[in-house]
Amino acid sequence: MSINRMRGLLAALLGVGALTATALAAQEPDAKALVTETLNAIPKNAFTSKLTVSSSEFAPRELQMSRKYVDGAHGSYLEVTAPDELEGIRFLFLERSNQPNEQFIKVKASRNPVRVQEGIRTQPFLGSAFYVSDLVLPEVEAYDYKYLGKDVVGGRSVTLVEMTPKKPADAVYAKTVLALDPKDKLIMRREFFDKNGDKVKVWTVDKVEQIDGIWTLSGQEMQDLKSKTQSRLDVSEIKYNAELPDMMFTPKYLSR
């Protein structure tokens, strides 16, 4: 084979390789766009439900939850109904995809609700493996995004996206890997990592059902890999399109 022919063949092979790499890159989804679409697809229907937080470490915690989309925010009002020693604790979560989230808590001993600060955000929610910060949606613009590949969770084909906070000092986790169902726009799993790159917690959805035509995440489990504990969050008695006053989703309502 002549040198010129060898050069031509090599050039052709390199061209095919470059074309293949370009084609593969074009097939990769826009990670940030997929996260944004998934968060925007969260139903805005008002609803009420019962939440049960359970673990082998404590008696089940039962809460009544009301949720409504108000003034550009997903508002969640939660009130603990059992056990007796926790009854009456109230929470308000205001979640926005393009602005900082807000969380408030009201306990019996306090006259007024308290806005949740950084130290409280990393405390266990009612003694569970869930942090208060785990229960709210991420602020999209506060993260950088990277496509990691594909996986299967709960029988669903998912896309893996890595989220890295732009301000690590202000973040609870050094990075989070989301497993997103691009078809039904659901977050099926979240893996949380610390600053050393160690996976510290895994949140997995293990029960998804359609209620009134709306995909509902009704069974979830959080594993704390460091403490080797786990907790469940189960949703029941869901009633969509409930009539809920806007006032319910303000800090003032917590003190009623």
Sine and cosine of phi, psi and omega as CSV:
sin_phi,cos_phi,sin_psi,cos_psi,sin_omega,cos_omega
0.00,0.00,0.73,-0.68,-0.02,-1.00
-0.95,0.31,0.36,-0.93,0.01,-1.00
-0.88,0.48,-0.65,0.76,-0.02,-1.00
-0.90,0.43,-0.62,0.79,0.01,-1.00
-0.92,0.38,-0.64,0.76,0.04,-1.00
-0.88,0.47,-0.66,0.76,0.03,-1.00
-0.89,0.46,-0.65,0.76,0.00,-1.00
-0.91,0.42,-0.66,0.75,0.02,-1.00
-0.91,0.41,-0.67,0.74,0.02,-1.00
-0.89,0.46,-0.67,0.74,0.02,-1.00
-0.89,0.46,-0.63,0.77,0.01,-1.00
-0.91,0.42,-0.68,0.73,0.01,-1.00
-0.89,0.45,-0.69,0.72,0.03,-1.00
-0.89,0.45,-0.60,0.80,0.02,-1.00
-0.91,0.42,-0.67,0.74,0.04,-1.00
-0.89,0.45,-0.66,0.75,0.01,-1.00
-0.88,0.47,-0.69,0.73,0.01,-1.00
-0.91,0.42,-0.64,0.77,0.00,-1.00
-0.90,0.43,-0.66,0.75,0.01,-1.00
-0.90,0.45,-0.69,0.72,0.02,-1.00
-0.88,0.47,-0.66,0.75,0.02,-1.00
-0.90,0.43,-0.67,0.74,-0.01,-1.00
-0.90,0.43,-0.66,0.75,0.02,-1.00
-0.90,0.43,-0.67,0.74,0.02,-1.00
-0.88,0.47,-0.60,0.80,-0.01,-1.00
-0.93,0.38,-0.44,0.90,-0.01,-1.00
-0.99,0.16,-0.31,0.95,0.00,-1.00
-0.93,0.37,0.72,-0.69,0.01,-1.00
-0.95,0.30,0.42,-0.91,0.11,-0.99
-0.96,0.28,0.95,-0.33,-0.14,-0.99
-0.87,0.49,-0.73,0.69,-0.01,-1.00
-0.90,0.44,-0.67,0.75,-0.01,-1.00
-0.89,0.45,-0.62,0.78,0.00,-1.00
-0.92,0.40,-0.66,0.75,0.05,-1.00
-0.89,0.45,-0.69,0.72,0.00,-1.00
-0.88,0.48,-0.70,0.71,0.01,-1.00
-0.89,0.45,-0.64,0.77,-0.01,-1.00
-0.91,0.41,-0.68,0.73,0.02,-1.00
-0.93,0.38,-0.63,0.78,0.01,-1.00
-0.93,0.37,-0.38,0.92,-0.02,-1.00
-0.99,0.12,-0.11,0.99,0.03,-1.00
-0.87,0.50,0.80,-0.60,-0.07,-1.00
-0.83,0.55,0.65,-0.76,0.05,-1.00
-0.99,-0.14,0.11,0.99,0.04,-1.00
-0.91,0.42,0.75,-0.67,0.09,-1.00
-0.93,0.36,0.59,-0.81,0.03,-1.00
-0.41,-0.91,0.31,-0.95,0.14,-0.99
-0.86,-0.52,0.44,-0.90,0.02,-1.00
-0.31,-0.95,0.16,-0.99,0.10,-0.99
-0.95,-0.32,0.74,-0.68,0.06,-1.00
-0.93,-0.36,0.64,-0.77,0.10,-0.99
-0.80,-0.60,0.87,-0.50,0.07,-1.00
-0.97,-0.24,0.85,-0.53,-0.10,-0.99
-0.71,-0.70,0.39,-0.92,0.01,-1.00
-0.25,-0.97,0.34,-0.94,0.09,-1.00
-0.96,0.30,-0.17,0.99,-0.06,-1.00
-1.00,0.06,-0.28,0.96,-0.08,-1.00
-0.38,-0.92,0.24,-0.97,0.07,-1.00
-0.93,0.38,0.54,-0.84,-0.03,-1.00
-0.83,0.56,0.64,-0.77,0.10,-0.99
-0.98,-0.20,0.77,-0.63,0.00,-1.00
-0.92,-0.40,0.68,-0.74,-0.02,-1.00
-0.71,-0.70,0.52,-0.85,0.17,-0.98
-0.99,-0.17,0.78,-0.63,-0.06,-1.00
-0.86,-0.50,0.67,-0.74,0.13,-0.99
-0.81,-0.59,0.70,-0.72,-0.08,-1.00
-0.68,-0.73,0.65,-0.76,-0.02,-1.00
-0.41,-0.91,0.55,-0.83,0.08,-1.00
-1.00,0.03,0.92,-0.40,-0.10,-0.99
-0.73,-0.68,0.81,-0.58,0.08,-1.00
0.77,0.64,0.72,0.69,0.07,-1.00
0.98,0.19,0.19,0.98,-0.02,-1.00
-0.75,-0.67,0.59,-0.80,0.18,-0.98
-0.99,0.15,0.94,-0.35,-0.01,-1.00
-0.99,-0.14,0.75,-0.67,0.04,-1.00
-0.81,-0.58,0.86,-0.51,0.08,-1.00
-0.96,-0.29,0.82,-0.57,-0.03,-1.00
-0.81,-0.59,0.68,-0.74,0.05,-1.00
-0.73,-0.68,0.81,-0.59,0.00,-1.00
-0.95,0.30,0.76,-0.65,0.00,-1.00
-0.92,-0.38,-0.25,0.97,0.03,-1.00
-0.28,-0.96,0.49,-0.87,0.02,1.00
-0.96,0.26,0.09,-1.00,-0.12,-0.99
-0.85,0.53,-0.64,0.77,-0.07,-1.00
-0.93,0.36,-0.27,0.96,0.03,-1.00
-0.94,-0.34,-0.09,1.00,-0.06,-1.00
-0.84,0.54,0.71,-0.71,0.06,-1.00
0.99,-0.15,-0.19,0.98,0.10,-1.00
-0.92,0.38,0.72,-0.70,-0.08,-1.00
-0.81,-0.59,0.58,-0.82,0.02,-1.00
-0.78,-0.63,0.51,-0.86,0.15,-0.99
-0.72,-0.69,0.85,-0.52,0.07,-1.00
-0.92,-0.40,0.79,-0.62,0.09,-1.00
-0.88,-0.47,0.93,-0.38,-0.13,-0.99
-0.93,-0.38,0.79,-0.61,0.03,-1.00
-0.75,-0.66,0.67,-0.75,-0.04,-1.00
-0.98,0.21,-0.34,0.94,-0.07,-1.00
-0.85,-0.53,0.22,0.98,0.04,-1.00
-0.58,-0.81,0.34,-0.94,0.03,-1.00
-0.86,0.52,0.63,-0.78,0.06,-1.00
-0.97,0.23,0.33,-0.94,0.07,-1.00
-0.77,-0.64,0.63,-0.77,0.06,-1.00
-0.72,-0.69,0.65,-0.76,0.02,-1.00
-0.76,-0.65,0.48,-0.88,0.03,-1.00
-0.68,-0.74,0.60,-0.80,0.03,-1.00
-0.76,-0.65,0.84,-0.55,0.06,-1.00
-0.93,-0.37,0.30,-0.96,-0.08,-1.00
-0.85,0.52,-0.63,0.78,-0.10,-1.00
-0.95,0.30,-0.22,0.98,-0.04,-1.00
-0.95,-0.30,0.66,-0.75,0.03,-1.00
-0.97,0.26,-0.59,0.81,-0.09,-1.00
-0.88,-0.47,0.45,-0.89,0.07,-1.00
-0.94,0.35,0.41,-0.91,0.00,-1.00
-0.88,-0.47,0.73,-0.68,0.08,-1.00
-0.96,0.28,0.74,-0.67,-0.07,-1.00
-0.95,0.32,0.84,-0.55,0.04,-1.00
-0.99,-0.14,0.03,-1.00,-0.13,-0.99
-0.82,0.57,-0.69,0.73,-0.04,-1.00
-0.88,0.47,-0.61,0.79,-0.02,-1.00
-0.97,0.24,-0.49,0.87,-0.03,-1.00
-0.88,0.48,-0.43,0.90,-0.01,-1.00
-0.99,-0.17,0.22,0.98,0.05,-1.00
-1.00,-0.01,0.52,-0.85,0.03,-1.00
-0.86,0.51,0.70,-0.72,0.04,-1.00
-0.97,0.23,0.94,-0.35,-0.01,-1.00
0.81,0.59,0.60,0.80,0.06,-1.00
0.99,0.16,0.13,0.99,-0.09,-1.00
-1.00,-0.04,0.00,-1.00,0.06,-1.00
-0.98,0.21,-0.14,0.99,0.08,-1.00
-0.99,0.14,0.71,-0.71,0.20,-0.98
-1.00,0.05,0.35,-0.94,0.10,-0.99
-0.85,0.53,-0.64,0.77,-0.02,-1.00
-0.92,0.40,-0.40,0.92,0.01,-1.00
-0.94,0.33,-0.33,0.94,-0.15,-0.99
-1.00,-0.01,0.03,1.00,-0.02,-1.00
-0.86,-0.51,0.34,-0.94,-0.05,-1.00
-0.97,0.23,0.49,-0.87,0.04,-1.00
-0.96,0.28,0.50,-0.86,0.12,-0.99
-0.99,0.12,0.91,-0.41,-0.18,-0.98
-0.81,0.58,-0.74,0.67,-0.11,-0.99
-0.96,0.27,-0.09,1.00,-0.01,-1.00
-1.00,0.07,0.03,1.00,-0.10,-1.00
-0.75,-0.67,0.40,-0.92,0.25,-0.97
-0.98,-0.19,0.47,-0.88,-0.15,-0.99
-0.80,-0.60,0.52,-0.85,0.01,-1.00
-0.55,-0.83,0.75,-0.66,0.06,-1.00
-0.98,0.22,0.77,-0.64,-0.05,-1.00
-0.94,-0.35,-0.32,0.95,-0.02,-1.00
0.71,-0.71,-0.41,-0.91,-0.07,-1.00
-0.86,-0.51,0.33,-0.95,0.06,-1.00
-0.34,-0.94,0.00,-1.00,0.09,-1.00
-0.78,-0.62,0.80,-0.60,0.03,-1.00
-0.75,-0.67,0.82,-0.57,0.01,-1.00
0.86,0.51,0.54,0.84,-0.01,-1.00
0.98,0.21,0.08,1.00,0.00,-1.00
-0.95,-0.30,0.67,-0.74,0.12,-0.99
-0.96,0.28,0.82,-0.57,-0.08,-1.00
-0.83,-0.56,0.38,-0.92,0.08,-1.00
-0.96,-0.27,0.75,-0.67,-0.03,-1.00
-1.00,-0.07,0.79,-0.61,0.00,-1.00
-0.78,-0.63,0.77,-0.64,0.06,-1.00
-1.00,-0.06,0.76,-0.65,0.06,-1.00
-0.92,-0.39,0.83,-0.56,0.02,-1.00
-0.87,-0.50,0.83,-0.55,-0.04,-1.00
-0.90,0.44,0.65,-0.76,0.04,-1.00
-0.95,0.31,-0.43,0.90,0.06,-1.00
-0.86,-0.51,0.99,0.11,-0.08,-1.00
-0.84,0.55,-0.56,0.83,-0.05,-1.00
-0.90,0.43,-0.42,0.91,-0.04,-1.00
-1.00,-0.10,-0.05,1.00,-0.13,-0.99
-0.99,-0.15,0.49,-0.87,0.05,-1.00
-0.96,0.27,-0.62,0.78,-0.02,-1.00
-0.86,-0.51,0.49,-0.87,0.01,-1.00
-0.96,0.29,-0.51,0.86,0.12,-0.99
-0.29,-0.96,0.35,-0.94,0.04,-1.00
-0.72,-0.69,0.68,-0.73,0.08,-1.00
-0.94,-0.34,0.88,-0.48,0.00,-1.00
-0.99,-0.11,0.64,-0.77,0.16,-0.99
-0.95,-0.32,0.95,-0.31,-0.14,-0.99
-0.94,-0.33,0.74,-0.67,0.14,-0.99
-1.00,0.09,0.96,-0.27,-0.07,-1.00
-0.95,0.32,-0.32,0.95,-0.02,-1.00
-0.97,0.23,-0.81,0.59,-0.04,-1.00
-0.99,-0.16,0.06,1.00,0.05,-1.00
0.83,0.55,0.87,0.49,-0.01,-1.00
-0.80,-0.60,0.59,-0.81,0.14,-0.99
-1.00,-0.03,0.94,-0.35,-0.10,-1.00
-1.00,-0.09,-0.36,0.93,0.00,-1.00
-0.36,-0.93,0.56,-0.83,0.13,-0.99
-0.75,-0.66,0.76,-0.65,0.05,-1.00
-0.91,-0.42,0.77,-0.64,-0.10,-0.99
-0.93,-0.36,0.68,-0.73,-0.06,-1.00
-0.82,-0.57,0.53,-0.85,0.04,-1.00
-1.00,-0.05,-0.04,-1.00,-0.10,-1.00
-0.92,0.39,-0.29,0.96,0.04,-1.00
-1.00,0.04,-0.01,1.00,-0.02,-1.00
1.00,0.07,0.11,0.99,0.00,-1.00
-1.00,0.10,0.68,-0.74,0.08,-1.00
-0.97,0.25,0.84,-0.54,-0.10,-0.99
-0.94,-0.34,-0.46,0.89,-0.02,-1.00
-0.54,-0.84,0.49,-0.87,0.06,-1.00
-0.70,-0.72,0.83,-0.56,0.04,-1.00
-0.94,-0.33,0.88,-0.48,-0.05,-1.00
-0.83,-0.55,0.71,-0.71,0.10,-0.99
-1.00,0.04,0.84,-0.54,-0.03,-1.00
-0.88,-0.47,0.06,1.00,0.08,-1.00
-0.54,-0.84,0.88,-0.47,0.04,-1.00
-0.80,-0.60,0.74,-0.67,0.02,-1.00
-0.61,-0.79,0.41,-0.91,0.08,-1.00
-1.00,-0.07,0.83,-0.55,0.04,-1.00
-0.84,-0.54,0.87,-0.50,-0.08,-1.00
0.81,0.59,0.60,0.80,0.04,-1.00
0.98,0.20,0.14,0.99,-0.05,-1.00
-0.92,-0.39,0.80,-0.59,0.07,-1.00
-0.91,0.42,0.81,-0.59,-0.10,-0.99
-0.80,-0.60,0.80,-0.59,0.05,-1.00
-1.00,0.08,1.00,-0.09,-0.15,-0.99
-0.98,-0.20,-0.11,0.99,0.05,-1.00
-0.61,-0.80,0.85,-0.53,-0.06,-1.00
-0.64,-0.77,0.49,-0.87,0.00,-1.00
-0.73,-0.69,0.68,-0.73,0.07,-1.00
-0.91,-0.41,0.81,-0.59,0.07,-1.00
-0.95,-0.30,0.80,-0.60,0.12,-0.99
-0.99,-0.13,0.96,-0.29,-0.13,-0.99
-0.96,0.28,-0.39,0.92,0.00,-1.00
-0.98,0.18,-0.72,0.69,-0.01,-1.00
-1.00,0.05,-0.13,0.99,-0.02,-1.00
0.84,0.55,0.69,0.73,0.07,-1.00
-0.85,-0.53,0.29,-0.96,0.05,-1.00
-0.55,-0.84,0.45,-0.89,0.00,-1.00
-0.67,-0.74,0.41,-0.91,0.04,-1.00
-0.90,-0.43,0.48,-0.88,0.12,-0.99
-0.77,-0.64,0.93,-0.36,-0.03,-1.00
-0.90,-0.43,0.67,-0.74,-0.02,-1.00
-0.93,-0.38,0.75,-0.67,0.00,-1.00
-0.59,-0.81,0.12,-0.99,0.05,-1.00
0.80,0.60,0.69,0.73,-0.05,-1.00
-0.98,0.18,0.75,-0.67,0.05,-1.00
-0.78,-0.63,0.96,-0.28,-0.01,-1.00
-0.99,0.17,0.32,-0.95,0.02,-1.00
0.86,0.51,0.62,0.79,0.04,-1.00
-0.97,0.26,0.49,-0.87,0.06,-1.00
-1.00,0.05,0.95,-0.32,-0.06,-1.00
-0.79,-0.61,0.75,-0.67,0.00,-1.00
-0.95,0.31,0.58,-0.81,0.04,-1.00
-0.86,0.52,-0.53,0.85,-0.04,-1.00
-0.86,0.52,-0.46,0.89,-0.03,-1.00
-0.88,0.48,-0.39,0.92,-0.12,-0.99
-0.95,-0.30,0.68,0.73,0.08,-1.00
-0.76,-0.65,0.49,-0.87,0.02,-1.00
-0.83,0.56,-0.53,0.85,-0.03,-1.00
-0.88,0.48,-0.56,0.83,-0.04,-1.00
-0.90,0.43,-0.47,0.88,0.01,-1.00
-0.89,0.46,-0.42,0.91,-0.07,-1.00
-0.99,-0.10,0.13,0.99,-0.12,-0.99
-0.89,0.46,0.00,0.00,0.00,0.00
